[in-house]
Amino acid sequence: MADISKIVTPDSSEYDIKDATARSGLSDKMDKANPTGSGSFSLNRKANTTIGGNSFAEGYRTTASGYGSHAEGSGTTASSRNAHAEGTNTTASDNSAHAEGSDTVASGGLSHAEGYSTTASGYGSHTEGYNTTADGSYSHAEGYNTTAGGGVSHAEGYGAIASGPISHAEGYYTTASGTYSHADGFYSAANHKSQHVFGEYNALDNSSAAATERGNYVEIVGNGTNSSSRSNARTLDWSGNEVLSGTIEATGFGTTLDREVDRGGVQLTQAQYDALVNAGTVDANTTYFITDANNTTASYAAGVTYDNTSSGLAATNVQTAIDQSIMVFPNAGSHNSIYRGRYLGDEVTADQYVAIAAGTFNDMYIGDYWTINGVNWRIAHFDYWLNCGDSEPGTTTHHIVIVPDLALYSAKMNETNTTEGGYLHSKMRGGITYQGNLAQAKTIIEAAFGSAHILSHRELLSSASDSSGATAWEWADSTVDLISEIMAYGCKVWGNQGYDVGIDKEQLALFRHDVSRLTTRANWWLRSIDSSAYFASIRGLGMADSRNPSYSYGVRPAFALCS
C-alpha cells in the first residue's frame, strides 16, 4: 500500500507530513484556501513514465507525457501537447486531442473520441458510440461499428460506411463511396458523385465512371431483398428520365377541379363530352372538365394505370390522361402554347381528323409532323384563320396550319424584275385561280392529304405596288399560299405596307417557338413586297432579305388541314 504519510515536492524532495518542521516549509503552498503552484502535478501517476511539462495526471496509473496534457481516470494516456484523456484506458495521442469513455483513441490533431472502443484518427475528426472510426479529416462517425473514411464525411447508424469525400451514410450497413453521395436505409449503396440512394438492397449504378464523377443516376430507390437479389423500384438519371418498376396511378384533380369550374369551366360527364365531340359542337374557347360518377376526378385521368409490361391501354388514352393532369386544355390556345416536335406517322389518322374537326386537337402540338411522300409536313399553328373572311361569319372550320420543313421546289415570283400586280397577280400566285407557279405546290399537297382535307378560306392579298411597296389588296379564295413577313418574323422588315398584312397579322406559333425552323440553308420566297422591283425572302444564311422577282428561289407555302 502506498505510504501516504510522505509527499514529493516539485524539486523531488521528500517530506514526512507528520514532521512539523517539514510541514512548516510547505505552509505557503499547501495550507492556503487557494493553493498555487507551477510545473507538473502528479496524483498516482503511472510509474516510470515521462512527465510532460505543466501536465496533470490523476487517478490510477495515468500518463500525462505531453506538454500541458491532462490524464485522469484509470489507465489513461495523454501523450501529446495539450491532449486530454479521461475515463478508462483511453488515449489522446495528438495535439489538442481528447479521448473519453472506455478504450477510445483520439490520434488525430484536434480530434475527439468518446464512447467505447472508438477511434478518431483524422485531423479534427469526431467519433462516438461503439467501435466507430473517423479516419477522414473533419469526419464524424457515430452509432455502432460505423466508419467515416472520407474527408468531411459523416457515418451514423449501424455498420454504415461513408468513404467518399463529403459523403453521408446512415441507417443499417449503408455505404456512401461517391463524392458528395448520400446513402440511407438498409444495405443501400451510393457509388457515384452527388448520388442519393435509399430504400433496401439497391442495384448499384453500373456506370464505368469513377466515384468522383457522375454515374448514370442522380437518385435510386432500392427494393431488393438480400445482397444476392438487389433491385430498384425507381431510378432517375441526370437528364431527368425516370424509370419505375411498378405502376403509375392518376387519381384526379380533387379540389382543384372545383376551383377551375368556378372560374368558368364546364363540368361534364364522359358521355356528355363524347356527345359534343360526335356532334362537332365542342367550343374551342371553353374549358371542359370531364368528371367520373363520383364527381371528384377527371375521368381522362381517373383510374388510368400504366405499367411498363402490359397495360392494355391505347397510347392515346395515356396521352389524354397526361394532358389532363398537366392542365393542357382541348382548344387551339392551349395547343398553340406548347412546342413538342413529335413524329405523328406517315398519314393523318381518322381520329386525328375527328380531333381537328372538334377543335380539341388531342395529342397534336406545335412542331409535330407527318412524313408523307418524303416530305416532313410540320404543324405551324392551330385555328390561325378562324373567324376571318369577308363574308359572315368568316372561317368557322377548325384547322391546322402546315408548313413543310423545306422548299418543295424552286420558282420565280415574276419573269421580269417587277412587283406590278402585287403578290396576287404575280407569276407565282397566278391570280385568283392559281394559274402560276404555285399550281405545282397545290398538286403536291393534295397528293399527300387529299383535296377534301385542304381548307379553302378567304385571304386578303396585295394586288398592286409601287416603289414604296404594296399599295392595294383584294380578297381571294386561298388553299395554298406563300407566307408573309408577319407570319415568319412577327413584324414587317422589308415589306413596310399594311397591304402586305391583310388577315395574317400574327407570327405562326412554329416560328415563335423555334426560330431555327425559318433557316433551311437555302433561299426561299416570302410574299411581302419591298418595292416595285423586290419581293421579300429568307436567305439560306439566315438573314431577312429581299430579291428581284426573276430569281428562282424556294417555294415553301403554308396551307391548312381540316376534316
C-alpha positions in Angstrom: 0.0 0.0 0.0 1.4 3.5 -0.9 2.8 5.5 2.0 0.5 8.5 2.2 2.5 10.0 5.1 5.0 11.4 2.7 4.7 14.0 -0.1 7.1 14.7 -3.0 7.6 18.3 -3.9 8.4 19.6 -7.4 12.1 19.7 -6.6 11.9 15.9 -5.8 12.5 16.4 -2.1 10.5 14.1 0.2 8.9 15.2 3.4 7.2 13.5 6.3 4.0 15.4 6.7 3.9 14.3 10.3 7.1 16.3 10.8 6.1 19.8 12.0 9.3 21.3 10.7 8.8 19.9 7.2 5.1 20.8 7.3 6.0 24.4 8.1 8.2 24.6 5.0 5.1 23.9 2.9 2.7 26.3 4.6 2.8 28.9 1.8 1.9 26.3 -0.8 -0.4 23.7 0.6 -2.2 25.1 3.6 -3.9 28.1 2.0 -7.6 28.1 0.8 -6.5 28.6 -2.8 -3.1 26.9 -3.2 -0.9 27.9 -6.1 2.0 26.3 -7.9 3.8 25.7 -11.1 5.2 22.7 -13.1 3.5 19.3 -13.3 1.2 17.7 -10.9 1.0 14.0 -10.2 -1.5 12.1 -8.2 -0.9 8.4 -8.6 0.8 9.0 -12.0 1.9 5.7 -13.6 5.5 4.9 -12.6 8.4 5.2 -14.9 6.6 7.4 -17.5 7.6 10.7 -19.0 6.2 13.6 -17.1 5.1 16.3 -19.5 5.8 19.9 -18.7 2.9 21.6 -16.9 1.0 18.3 -17.2 -1.6 17.0 -14.8 -2.0 13.3 -14.0 -4.6 11.9 -11.6 -6.4 8.8 -10.8 -4.9 5.3 -11.2 -1.8 4.6 -13.4 -2.5 7.6 -15.7 0.1 9.1 -18.0 0.3 12.7 -19.0 3.5 12.9 -21.0 2.6 15.7 -23.4 3.3 19.3 -22.5 0.2 20.8 -20.9 -1.6 17.5 -21.1 -4.2 16.1 -18.7 -4.8 12.4 -17.9 -7.5 11.3 -15.4 -9.3 8.1 -14.6 -7.7 4.7 -14.9 -5.0 3.7 -17.3 -5.5 6.8 -19.5 -2.7 8.4 -21.6 -2.4 11.9 -22.8 0.8 11.8 -24.8 0.8 14.9 -26.9 0.7 18.6 -26.4 -2.4 19.9 -24.7 -4.0 16.4 -25.1 -6.7 15.3 -22.7 -7.6 11.6 -21.8 -10.2 10.6 -19.3 -12.1 7.5 -18.4 -10.7 4.0 -18.7 -7.8 3.0 -20.9 -8.3 6.0 -23.2 -5.5 7.5 -25.4 -5.2 11.1 -26.7 -2.0 10.9 -28.8 -2.0 14.0 -31.0 -2.0 17.7 -30.3 -5.1 19.0 -28.6 -6.8 15.6 -28.9 -9.5 14.5 -26.5 -10.3 10.9 -25.6 -13.0 9.9 -23.1 -15.0 6.9 -22.2 -13.5 3.4 -22.3 -10.8 2.2 -24.7 -11.1 5.1 -27.0 -8.3 6.6 -29.1 -8.0 10.2 -30.3 -5.0 10.0 -32.6 -5.7 12.9 -34.9 -4.9 16.5 -34.2 -7.8 18.3 -32.6 -9.8 15.0 -32.7 -12.3 13.8 -30.2 -13.2 10.2 -29.4 -15.9 9.2 -26.9 -17.9 6.2 -26.0 -16.5 2.6 -26.1 -13.6 1.4 -28.3 -13.9 4.3 -30.7 -11.1 5.8 -32.8 -10.8 9.4 -34.1 -7.7 9.3 -36.3 -8.5 12.1 -38.8 -7.5 15.7 -38.2 -10.4 17.4 -36.5 -12.4 14.2 -36.5 -15.1 13.1 -34.0 -16.3 9.7 -33.2 -18.8 8.4 -30.6 -20.7 5.3 -29.8 -19.3 1.8 -30.0 -16.4 0.7 -32.2 -16.8 3.6 -34.5 -14.0 5.1 -36.6 -13.5 8.6 -38.0 -10.4 8.4 -40.4 -11.1 11.3 -42.6 -10.2 14.9 -41.7 -13.1 16.6 -40.0 -15.1 13.4 -40.3 -17.8 12.3 -37.9 -18.7 8.7 -37.0 -21.4 7.8 -34.5 -23.5 4.8 -33.6 -22.3 1.2 -33.8 -19.4 -0.1 -36.0 -19.7 2.9 -38.3 -16.8 4.3 -40.3 -16.3 7.9 -41.7 -13.3 7.5 -44.0 -13.8 10.4 -46.4 -12.8 13.9 -45.6 -15.7 15.8 -44.0 -17.8 12.6 -44.2 -20.5 11.5 -41.8 -21.4 7.9 -40.9 -24.2 7.1 -38.5 -26.4 4.2 -37.5 -25.2 0.5 -37.6 -22.3 -0.6 -39.8 -22.6 2.5 -42.1 -19.6 3.5 -44.1 -19.0 7.0 -45.6 -15.8 6.6 -47.6 -16.4 9.3 -50.2 -15.3 12.9 -49.6 -18.2 14.9 -48.1 -20.4 11.8 -48.2 -23.1 10.8 -45.7 -24.1 7.2 -44.8 -26.9 6.5 -42.4 -29.1 3.5 -41.5 -28.1 -0.2 -41.4 -24.9 -1.2 -43.3 -25.2 1.5 -45.9 -22.3 2.7 -48.0 -21.6 6.2 -49.5 -18.5 5.8 -51.6 -19.2 8.5 -54.2 -18.0 12.1 -53.7 -20.9 14.1 -52.2 -23.0 11.0 -52.1 -25.8 10.1 -49.6 -26.9 6.6 -48.7 -29.6 5.8 -46.2 -31.9 2.8 -45.5 -31.0 -0.8 -45.3 -27.9 -2.1 -47.2 -28.2 0.7 -49.7 -25.1 1.9 -51.6 -24.4 5.2 -53.4 -21.2 4.8 -55.5 -21.0 7.9 -57.7 -20.8 11.6 -57.3 -23.8 13.6 -55.9 -25.9 10.4 -55.9 -28.7 9.8 -53.4 -29.7 6.2 -52.7 -32.3 5.0 -50.3 -34.6 2.0 -49.6 -33.2 -1.5 -49.3 -30.6 -3.6 -51.3 -30.5 -1.3 -54.4 -28.9 -2.5 -57.6 -25.7 -0.4 -57.9 -25.2 2.2 -60.6 -23.1 0.2 -63.2 -21.6 3.3 -64.8 -17.9 2.9 -65.6 -17.3 6.5 -64.3 -15.1 7.0 -61.3 -16.6 7.5 -57.9 -15.6 11.2 -58.2 -17.7 11.6 -61.3 -21.4 11.4 -62.1 -22.8 8.0 -62.8 -25.9 7.1 -64.7 -28.3 8.1 -61.9 -28.7 11.0 -59.6 -31.2 9.1 -57.4 -32.0 5.4 -56.8 -34.7 3.7 -54.7 -33.8 0.2 -53.9 -36.3 -2.6 -53.3 -34.1 -5.7 -53.2 -34.4 -8.5 -50.6 -30.8 -9.5 -50.0 -27.3 -9.0 -51.2 -27.7 -11.6 -53.9 -31.0 -10.2 -55.1 -30.5 -6.4 -55.5 -33.1 -4.4 -57.5 -34.5 -0.9 -57.9 -38.0 0.4 -57.5 -37.1 3.7 -59.2 -34.2 5.4 -60.9 -33.8 9.0 -62.0 -31.0 9.8 -64.5 -29.1 13.1 -64.9 -31.3 14.0 -68.0 -34.5 13.8 -65.8 -35.6 10.5 -67.2 -37.3 8.3 -64.6 -37.9 4.6 -64.7 -40.3 2.9 -62.3 -40.6 -0.9 -61.8 -44.2 -0.6 -60.8 -47.3 1.3 -61.9 -48.4 5.0 -62.1 -51.9 5.7 -61.0 -53.6 9.1 -61.5 -56.3 10.0 -59.0 -57.5 13.3 -60.5 -57.7 16.9 -59.6 -59.5 16.9 -56.2 -60.5 20.4 -55.1 -58.6 22.0 -58.0 -61.5 20.8 -60.2 -64.0 22.7 -58.2 -61.9 25.9 -58.3 -61.5 25.7 -62.1 -65.2 25.1 -62.6 -65.8 28.2 -60.5 -63.6 30.2 -62.9 -65.9 29.5 -65.9 -65.1 25.9 -66.9 -67.8 23.5 -67.9 -68.1 20.3 -65.9 -69.4 17.3 -67.9 -69.6 13.5 -67.7 -67.6 11.5 -70.2 -70.8 10.6 -72.0 -71.8 14.2 -72.3 -68.5 15.3 -73.6 -68.4 12.4 -76.2 -71.8 13.5 -77.4 -70.4 17.0 -78.1 -67.4 15.6 -80.0 -69.6 13.4 -82.1 -71.9 16.3 -82.9 -69.0 18.6 -83.7 -70.2 21.1 -81.2 -67.2 21.3 -78.8 -66.4 25.0 -78.2 -62.7 25.7 -78.7 -62.9 28.7 -76.3 -64.4 26.7 -73.4 -62.5 24.6 -70.8 -64.2 21.3 -70.2 -63.6 19.3 -67.0 -64.6 15.6 -67.5 -65.7 14.0 -64.2 -66.4 10.5 -63.1 -69.5 9.2 -61.5 -68.4 10.5 -58.1 -67.8 14.0 -59.5 -64.4 14.1 -57.9 -61.8 13.2 -60.5 -61.2 14.0 -64.2 -62.3 10.8 -66.0 -59.4 11.1 -68.5 -57.1 10.7 -65.6 -59.2 8.7 -63.2 -58.2 5.1 -62.8 -55.7 5.2 -65.6 -53.0 2.7 -64.8 -49.9 2.2 -67.0 -47.2 -0.4 -66.3 -44.2 -1.0 -68.5 -45.1 -4.6 -69.3 -48.7 -4.9 -70.3 -51.2 -2.1 -69.6 -53.9 -2.9 -72.1 -54.3 0.8 -72.7 -54.1 2.6 -76.1 -51.4 5.2 -76.2 -53.9 7.9 -77.0 -55.7 7.2 -73.7 -52.5 7.5 -71.7 -51.6 10.7 -73.6 -55.1 12.1 -72.8 -54.6 11.3 -69.1 -51.2 13.1 -69.2 -52.7 16.1 -71.0 -55.4 16.4 -68.3 -53.0 16.0 -65.4 -50.8 18.9 -66.6 -53.7 21.1 -67.5 -53.4 21.0 -71.3 -56.9 22.0 -72.4 -58.7 20.9 -75.6 -58.5 24.1 -77.6 -56.3 26.0 -80.0 -55.0 28.5 -77.5 -53.6 25.8 -75.2 -52.1 23.7 -78.0 -50.5 26.8 -79.7 -48.6 27.4 -76.5 -46.7 24.1 -76.4 -43.9 23.0 -78.8 -43.3 19.3 -78.9 -41.8 18.2 -82.3 -43.0 14.6 -82.3 -43.3 12.4 -85.3 -47.0 11.6 -85.9 -46.7 8.9 -88.6 -47.0 8.6 -92.4 -50.6 9.7 -92.6 -53.2 11.7 -90.7 -55.4 9.2 -88.9 -59.2 9.2 -88.7 -59.0 10.0 -85.0 -56.8 13.0 -85.7 -59.2 14.4 -88.3 -62.0 14.0 -85.7 -59.9 15.9 -83.2 -59.2 18.6 -85.8 -62.9 18.9 -86.6 -63.8 19.2 -82.9 -61.2 21.8 -82.3 -59.7 19.7 -79.4 -56.5 18.8 -81.3 -55.9 15.8 -79.0 -52.3 14.7 -78.9 -51.2 17.2 -81.6 -48.9 20.1 -80.7 -46.8 22.8 -82.4 -43.7 21.2 -84.2 -45.3 17.8 -84.5 -45.1 16.4 -88.1 -46.2 13.7 -90.5 -43.7 12.4 -93.1 -45.6 11.7 -96.4 -44.1 11.2 -99.8 -40.6 12.1 -98.4 -41.7 15.5 -97.1 -41.9 16.5 -93.4 -45.2 18.4 -93.0 -44.9 20.3 -89.8 -47.7 21.8 -87.6 -47.3 25.6 -87.5 -50.5 26.9 -85.9 -53.9 25.9 -84.7 -57.0 27.8 -86.0 -54.9 30.6 -87.5 -57.7 31.8 -89.8 -60.7 31.1 -87.5 -63.4 33.8 -87.8 -61.6 35.6 -90.5 -63.0 36.4 -94.0 -65.1 38.9 -96.0 -68.4 37.2 -95.5 -70.3 36.3 -92.3 -69.4 34.5 -90.2 -65.9 34.1 -91.6 -64.0 30.9 -91.5 -65.7 28.6 -88.9 -63.9 25.3 -89.7 -61.3 24.2 -87.2 -58.0 23.7 -88.9 -54.2 23.1 -88.5 -51.8 25.3 -90.5 -49.0 23.2 -92.0 -45.6 24.3 -93.4 -43.1 21.9 -95.0 -39.7 21.7 -93.4 -38.0 22.5 -96.8 -39.0 24.2 -100.0 -41.0 21.8 -102.3 -39.2 23.2 -105.4 -37.8 26.5 -106.8 -39.6 29.0 -109.0 -39.7 32.7 -109.9 -42.0 35.3 -108.5 -42.2 37.0 -111.9 -40.4 36.6 -115.2 -39.1 40.2 -115.0 -37.9 42.3 -112.1 -41.2 43.9 -111.2 -43.8 43.5 -108.4 -46.6 45.0 -110.5 -49.9 43.4 -109.7 -48.7 42.6 -106.2 -48.4 39.1 -104.9 -52.0 38.1 -106.0 -51.3 38.7 -109.7 -47.7 37.6 -109.7 -46.3 34.8 -111.8 -46.0 32.8 -108.6 -49.7 33.1 -107.5 -51.2 33.4 -111.0 -54.2 35.4 -109.9 -57.3 34.1 -108.1 -57.4 30.8 -110.0 -53.8 29.7 -109.3 -52.5 29.8 -112.9 -48.9 30.4 -111.8 -46.0 28.6 -110.2 -48.0 27.7 -107.0 -50.1 25.2 -109.0 -47.4 22.6 -108.6 -47.4 23.1 -104.8 -51.2 22.5 -104.8 -50.7 19.3 -106.7 -48.1 18.0 -104.3 -50.1 18.9 -101.2 -53.4 17.4 -102.5 -51.5 14.2 -103.4 -50.3 14.0 -99.8 -53.5 14.8 -97.9 -56.4 14.7 -100.5 -58.1 17.8 -101.7 -61.0 17.3 -99.4 -58.8 17.9 -96.4 -57.3 21.2 -97.6 -59.1 24.2 -96.1 -60.4 26.8 -98.6 -60.7 30.2 -96.9 -60.7 33.8 -97.9 -57.4 35.8 -98.0 -56.7 39.5 -98.4 -53.7 39.7 -100.7 -51.6 42.5 -102.1 -52.7 43.4 -105.7 -50.7 46.4 -106.7 -47.4 48.1 -105.8 -45.0 51.0 -106.4 -41.6 52.0 -105.1 -42.9 52.1 -101.5 -44.2 48.5 -101.6 -47.7 47.2 -101.8 -50.4 49.8 -102.5 -53.7 47.8 -102.8 -55.2 44.5 -101.8 -58.0 42.1 -103.0 -60.0 39.3 -101.4 -59.4 35.8 -103.0 -60.0 32.2 -102.3 -57.0 30.5 -100.8 -55.9 26.9 -100.3 -52.1 27.2 -100.7 -50.1 30.5 -100.4 -46.6 31.7 -99.6 -46.3 33.1 -96.1 -45.7 36.8 -95.3 -43.0 38.5 -93.2 -45.5 38.9 -90.3 -46.2 35.1 -90.4 -42.5 34.4 -90.4 -41.0 37.1 -88.1 -44.0 38.5 -86.3 -43.1 42.0 -87.7 -42.6 43.9 -91.0 -39.0 44.0 -92.3 -38.8 44.9 -96.0 -42.5 44.9 -96.8 -43.5 48.0 -95.0 -47.1 48.5 -96.0 -50.3 47.2 -94.3 -51.5 45.9 -97.7 -49.0 43.0 -97.2 -50.5 42.0 -93.9 -54.3 41.5 -94.5 -55.7 39.0 -92.1 -52.4 37.3 -91.5 -51.5 39.5 -88.6 -49.7 37.1 -86.2 -46.5 35.2 -86.3 -47.0 31.5 -86.8 -46.5 29.6 -83.5 -44.0 27.3 -85.1 -41.6 30.1 -85.7 -42.4 31.8 -82.4 -41.3 28.7 -80.5 -38.4 27.7 -82.8 -36.9 30.4 -84.9 -34.4 27.9 -86.3 -37.2 26.5 -88.4 -37.0 29.6 -90.6 -33.5 28.9 -91.7 -33.1 25.9 -94.1 -29.7 26.8 -95.5 -31.5 27.5 -98.8 -33.1 30.7 -100.1 -36.9 30.8 -100.2 -39.6 33.3 -101.1 -42.0 35.3 -98.8 -45.0 37.1 -100.4 -44.3 40.6 -98.9 -43.3 43.4 -101.3 -40.3 45.6 -100.6 -40.6 47.9 -103.6 -41.5 48.0 -107.3 -38.7 45.6 -108.0 -38.2 43.4 -104.9 -40.1 40.7 -103.1 -39.1 39.7 -99.5 -37.2 36.4 -99.0 -35.2 34.4 -96.4 -31.7 33.7 -97.4 -30.0 30.4 -96.7 -27.5 32.3 -94.5 -30.4 33.1 -92.1 -30.9 36.7 -93.0 -34.2 38.5 -93.7 -33.7 39.7 -97.3 -35.4 40.8 -100.5 -34.6 39.9 -104.1 -35.5 40.6 -107.7 -38.6 38.6 -108.7 -36.8 36.9 -111.6 -34.6 34.9 -109.2 -35.6 31.3 -108.8 -35.9 30.7 -105.0 -37.6 28.0 -102.9 -41.3 27.6 -102.7 -42.3 26.8 -99.1 -46.0 27.5 -98.8 -48.5 27.3 -95.9 -51.9 25.6 -96.0 -54.4 24.2 -93.6 -55.7 20.7 -92.8 -59.4 20.3 -91.9 -61.7 17.3 -91.5 
